[in-house]
Amino acid sequence: MAGAVMTAGVLLLAGCGTGGAQGGDAAVREPLALVPRAERKALPDLAGEGLDGKRVALSRFAGQVVLVNGWQSSCGPCRAEMPGLVRVQKRYGDRGLRVVGYNAEANEGAARAFVARYGVTYPVLYDPSGRQLLRVPKGVVNPQFVPFTFLVDKEGKVAAAMSGPVSERRAGAAVGKLLAEG
């Protein structure tokens, strides 16, 4: 198990990808297109220490829509998408959206500088071991590449996912649809 965790962390850090390669069923869907409710996979509670030193746990956002975005400070596409994700959180936060960042790089200082540079105000789960990412259901994200984004519906199930950078427009459209679900 320790070897698998180490491998996942190394692969995540090694892969700043720009492609839209996706795993599992997501490969045949438009990026961030909503998965039909009956096909959604439950997400275990991802939890740990945040870059701000406070505990981050997705379970704290039960009943809300959560956008999880994995990034790395040295990743160009990650830097490009970050301002849009910050705006999506500001635009939809009052309606029930919570954005949570995920970072597994070894250089915590670089990750903290990234958060400060881009004005990230939402929590970032700092997981240099990569253990939390291994808990995500198979096929949701490709742990070899960042950035990745997945959306969790109000019932705690993965409703959409993609690898590669997500545009503010695409993220906002998917979030809007999820927030409208009854």
Secondary structure, 3 states (H helix, E strand, C coil): CHHHHHHHHHHHHHCECCCCCCCHHHHHCCCCCCCCHHHCEECCCCEEEECCCCEEEHHHHCCCEEEEEEECCCCHHHHHHHHHHHHHHHHHHHHCEEEEEEECCCCHHHHHHHHHHHCCCCCEEECCCCCCHHHCCCCCCCCCCECEEEEECCCCEEEEEEECCCCHHHHHHHHHHHHHCC
